[in-house]
Amino acid sequence: MNVAHVDDLDRIELDDGFVWRPIRRRFGIRAFGVNAYTPREAGGQVIEEHDESRLGHEEIYLVLRGRARFTIDGNEHELGPGQLVFLRDPSLKRGAVALDAETVVLALGGKPGVAHEPSAWEGMFAAVPYAREERWDEAIRMHEEALVEHPEHPALLYNLACMEARGGRNLDALLHLKRAAELEPRWAEYAAKDSDFAAIRSEPGFPA
């Protein structure tokens, strides 16, 4: 048995403005997805706007502390401590802002009838602190670990290539970026303007 307080979980600030508190990774949970989220400040994002169409997940959110205003399919719902909202339809757009600075929202999700697989974005989120500190080896390792379970995930390959290019691993970066663009051509368009690839943009084989 493991016990932890939500405030003692790792606190990873993401570029979208909210704070990820990894629970599934903390305990090594394999049966379902579960994480907590907090805002940087009152009025800030606490759940990013998204849908689950690609993954097919059902999701349930529980407000543990504070208050949050959820927007689901264009409709607003204000929830306080102990209140839950369940979304069966993966196509529904959902997101939430925190009405209090101390708001904590617990999120659980999974695809019905399918064994749970940790999402690729977890590896990318976990690498954020290392990338900000330019600790490229650690950031690359996080992506490589995620690729073991998601070997052909375009966004993961693209982000790995970013880390490799910044870390001086030019050949690896070119190979992973090329594969990401083969799987989804839009990544070649992003790469053309991405400053992470400044050191390799003129290299033969760079996706155009």
TIBAVEX-35122 format. One record per residue (C-alpha): x negated, y negated, z; residue in one letter; residue number from 1. Coordinates in nm, 4 decimals. Example, Ala and Ser with C-alpha at 12.3 -4.5 7.8 and 13.67 -1.06 7.14 Angstrom:
# TIBAVEX-35122
-1.2300 0.4500 0.7800 A 1
-1.3670 0.1060 0.7140 S 2
This chain:
# TIBAVEX-35122
0.0000 0.0000 0.0000 M 1
-0.1187 -0.3525 -0.0806 N 2
0.0103 -0.6725 0.0757 V 3
-0.0472 -1.0281 -0.0443 A 4
0.1168 -1.3684 -0.0150 H 5
0.2031 -1.5422 -0.3397 V 6
-0.0086 -1.8427 -0.2351 D 7
-0.3129 -1.6162 -0.2052 D 8
-0.2903 -1.4935 -0.5651 L 9
-0.5306 -1.6263 -0.8253 D 10
-0.4266 -1.9689 -0.9513 R 11
-0.4897 -2.0089 -1.3230 I 12
-0.3879 -2.3424 -1.4751 E 13
-0.2871 -2.3013 -1.8383 L 14
-0.2902 -2.5556 -2.1181 D 15
0.0894 -2.5488 -2.1412 D 16
0.1027 -2.7237 -1.8036 G 17
0.2088 -2.4460 -1.5700 F 18
0.0163 -2.2225 -1.3300 V 19
-0.0014 -1.8457 -1.3699 W 20
-0.0175 -1.6321 -1.0555 R 21
-0.1103 -1.2829 -1.1806 P 22
0.0653 -1.0079 -0.9875 I 23
0.0562 -0.7131 -1.2281 R 24
-0.3212 -0.7480 -1.2736 R 25
-0.3780 -0.8054 -0.9009 R 26
-0.2214 -0.4722 -0.8060 F 27
-0.2911 -0.2798 -1.1253 G 28
0.0810 -0.2222 -1.1862 I 29
0.1513 -0.0097 -1.4946 R 30
0.5240 0.0612 -1.4684 A 31
0.6558 -0.2911 -1.5351 F 32
0.5505 -0.6483 -1.5996 G 33
0.5632 -0.8888 -1.3060 V 34
0.4037 -1.2277 -1.2442 N 35
0.4680 -1.5481 -1.0532 A 36
0.4514 -1.9031 -1.1803 Y 37
0.4179 -2.2407 -1.0137 T 38
0.4064 -2.5960 -1.1538 P 39
0.1196 -2.8396 -1.1356 R 40
0.3612 -3.0997 -1.0007 E 41
0.7315 -3.1686 -0.9516 A 42
0.8996 -3.2006 -1.2885 G 43
0.6347 -2.9876 -1.4549 G 44
0.6824 -2.6745 -1.6593 Q 45
0.7087 -2.3557 -1.4537 V 46
0.8217 -2.1141 -1.7268 I 47
0.7083 -2.1886 -2.0809 E 48
0.9722 -2.2121 -2.3508 E 49
0.9746 -1.8828 -2.5374 H 50
1.1763 -1.5821 -2.6402 D 51
1.1035 -1.2109 -2.6222 E 52
1.2018 -1.1188 -2.9777 S 53
0.8627 -0.9751 -3.0684 R 54
0.8300 -0.7609 -2.7563 L 55
1.1976 -0.6795 -2.7089 G 56
1.1774 -0.7368 -2.3338 H 57
1.4625 -0.7853 -2.0936 E 58
1.3653 -1.0381 -1.8259 E 59
1.4822 -1.1433 -1.4826 I 60
1.3644 -1.4518 -1.2958 Y 61
1.3896 -1.5054 -0.9202 L 62
1.3272 -1.8402 -0.7542 V 63
1.1258 -1.7634 -0.4420 L 64
1.0766 -2.1217 -0.3249 R 65
1.1850 -2.4688 -0.4306 G 66
1.4215 -2.5351 -0.7188 R 67
1.3947 -2.4835 -1.0931 A 68
1.6043 -2.5997 -1.3858 R 69
1.6270 -2.3251 -1.6459 F 70
1.7279 -2.3969 -2.0032 T 71
1.8638 -2.0828 -2.1680 I 72
2.0003 -2.0916 -2.5203 D 73
2.0382 -2.4688 -2.4818 G 74
2.2319 -2.4462 -2.1532 N 75
2.0900 -2.5745 -1.8241 E 76
2.1132 -2.3857 -1.4955 H 77
1.9695 -2.5153 -1.1670 E 78
1.8519 -2.2367 -0.9368 L 79
1.7357 -2.2447 -0.5749 G 80
1.5697 -1.9951 -0.3387 P 81
1.7109 -1.6438 -0.3715 G 82
1.8932 -1.7106 -0.6979 Q 83
1.8275 -1.5014 -1.0065 L 84
1.8905 -1.5239 -1.3786 V 85
1.8865 -1.2136 -1.5991 F 86
1.8378 -1.2217 -1.9754 L 87
1.9279 -0.9037 -2.1576 R 88
1.9050 -1.0543 -2.5077 D 89
1.5371 -1.0920 -2.6088 P 90
1.6241 -1.3488 -2.8774 S 91
1.7480 -1.6123 -2.6320 L 92
1.5195 -1.9119 -2.5900 K 93
1.4308 -1.9650 -2.2269 R 94
1.2149 -2.1994 -2.0198 G 95
1.2191 -2.3823 -1.6869 A 96
1.0866 -2.6912 -1.5141 V 97
1.0218 -2.7161 -1.1415 A 98
1.2274 -2.9703 -0.9502 L 99
0.9973 -2.9413 -0.6471 D 100
0.6182 -2.9282 -0.6406 A 101
0.6253 -2.6145 -0.4245 E 102
0.8512 -2.4166 -0.6582 T 103
0.7595 -2.0512 -0.7156 V 104
0.9340 -1.8361 -0.9774 V 105
0.8911 -1.4595 -0.9976 L 106
0.9309 -1.3060 -1.3450 A 107
0.9832 -0.9373 -1.4212 L 108
1.0310 -0.7811 -1.7608 G 109
1.0069 -0.4764 -1.9812 G 110
1.1480 -0.3081 -2.2900 K 111
1.4315 -0.0638 -2.2188 P 112
1.3460 0.3006 -2.2763 G 113
0.9772 0.2370 -2.3467 V 114
0.6761 0.2945 -2.1227 A 115
0.5379 -0.0423 -2.0197 H 116
0.2219 -0.1762 -2.1829 E 117
0.0465 -0.4810 -2.0363 P 118
0.0922 -0.7753 -2.2708 S 119
-0.2010 -0.8998 -2.4765 A 120
-0.1521 -1.2538 -2.3471 W 121
-0.2615 -1.1448 -1.9997 E 122
-0.6175 -1.0967 -2.1219 G 123
-0.6146 -1.4357 -2.2907 M 124
-0.4751 -1.6068 -1.9800 F 125
-0.7297 -1.4341 -1.7563 A 126
-1.0120 -1.5630 -1.9766 A 127
-0.9075 -1.9286 -1.9461 V 128
-1.1119 -2.0141 -1.6314 P 129
-1.4255 -1.8571 -1.7809 Y 130
-1.3809 -2.0442 -2.1089 A 131
-1.3399 -2.3755 -1.9271 R 132
-1.6679 -2.3087 -1.7466 E 133
-1.8285 -2.1967 -2.0755 E 134
-1.8992 -1.8547 -1.9300 R 135
-1.8590 -1.6949 -2.2682 W 136
-1.9744 -1.3442 -2.1780 D 137
-1.7025 -1.3124 -1.9145 E 138
-1.4379 -1.4646 -2.1434 A 139
-1.5355 -1.2226 -2.4195 I 140
-1.5200 -0.9290 -2.1785 R 141
-1.1615 -1.0181 -2.0820 M 142
-1.0590 -1.0139 -2.4470 H 143
-1.2429 -0.6903 -2.5184 E 144
-1.0663 -0.5195 -2.2284 E 145
-0.7292 -0.6328 -2.3629 A 146
-0.8214 -0.5100 -2.7126 L 147
-0.8561 -0.1555 -2.5815 V 148
-0.4762 -0.1480 -2.5443 E 149
-0.4012 -0.3891 -2.8311 H 150
-0.6700 -0.3222 -3.0954 P 151
-0.4823 -0.4864 -3.3828 E 152
-0.3306 -0.7859 -3.2069 H 153
-0.3931 -1.0906 -3.4319 P 154
-0.3792 -1.3597 -3.1612 A 155
-0.6095 -1.1595 -2.9374 L 156
-0.8594 -1.1067 -3.2198 L 157
-0.8458 -1.4765 -3.3057 Y 158
-0.9054 -1.5863 -2.9478 N 159
-1.1883 -1.3364 -2.9117 L 160
-1.3466 -1.4829 -3.2253 A 161
-1.3198 -1.8304 -3.0703 C 162
-1.5037 -1.7151 -2.7595 M 163
-1.7698 -1.5355 -2.9653 E 164
-1.8309 -1.8368 -3.1870 A 165
-1.8715 -2.0626 -2.8844 R 166
-2.0996 -1.8033 -2.7246 G 167
-2.3302 -1.7739 -3.0254 G 168
-2.2110 -1.4317 -3.1408 R 169
-2.1544 -1.5510 -3.4953 N 170
-2.1315 -1.2187 -3.6777 L 171
-1.8849 -1.0742 -3.4271 D 172
-1.6799 -1.3934 -3.4500 A 173
-1.6641 -1.3728 -3.8297 L 174
-1.5595 -1.0080 -3.8247 L 175
-1.2841 -1.0570 -3.5667 H 176
-1.1581 -1.3768 -3.7281 L 177
-1.1462 -1.2058 -4.0685 K 178
-0.9430 -0.9189 -3.9234 R 179
-0.7010 -1.1589 -3.7514 A 180
-0.6467 -1.3390 -4.0833 A 181
-0.5918 -1.0088 -4.2647 E 182
-0.3209 -0.9155 -4.0168 L 183
-0.1613 -1.2620 -4.0134 E 184
-0.2789 -1.5129 -4.2796 P 185
-0.1737 -1.8104 -4.0663 R 186
-0.4824 -1.7593 -3.8511 W 187
-0.7026 -1.8549 -4.1467 A 188
-0.5160 -2.1870 -4.1626 E 189
-0.5700 -2.2482 -3.7921 Y 190
-0.9372 -2.1573 -3.8168 A 191
-0.9961 -2.4181 -4.0860 A 192
-0.9237 -2.6926 -3.8312 K 193
-1.0293 -2.5228 -3.5072 D 194
-1.3348 -2.6900 -3.3518 S 195
-1.4295 -2.3600 -3.1866 D 196
-1.5520 -2.2428 -3.5266 F 197
-1.7667 -2.5451 -3.6094 A 198
-2.0862 -2.3375 -3.5880 A 199
-1.9684 -2.0713 -3.8343 I 200
-1.7334 -2.2542 -4.0718 R 201
-1.9986 -2.2742 -4.3461 S 202
-2.0961 -1.9074 -4.3102 E 203
-2.0213 -1.6687 -4.6009 P 204
-1.7108 -1.4714 -4.5239 G 205
-1.5377 -1.7433 -4.3219 F 206
-1.1629 -1.7121 -4.4004 P 207
-1.0468 -1.9892 -4.6289 A 208
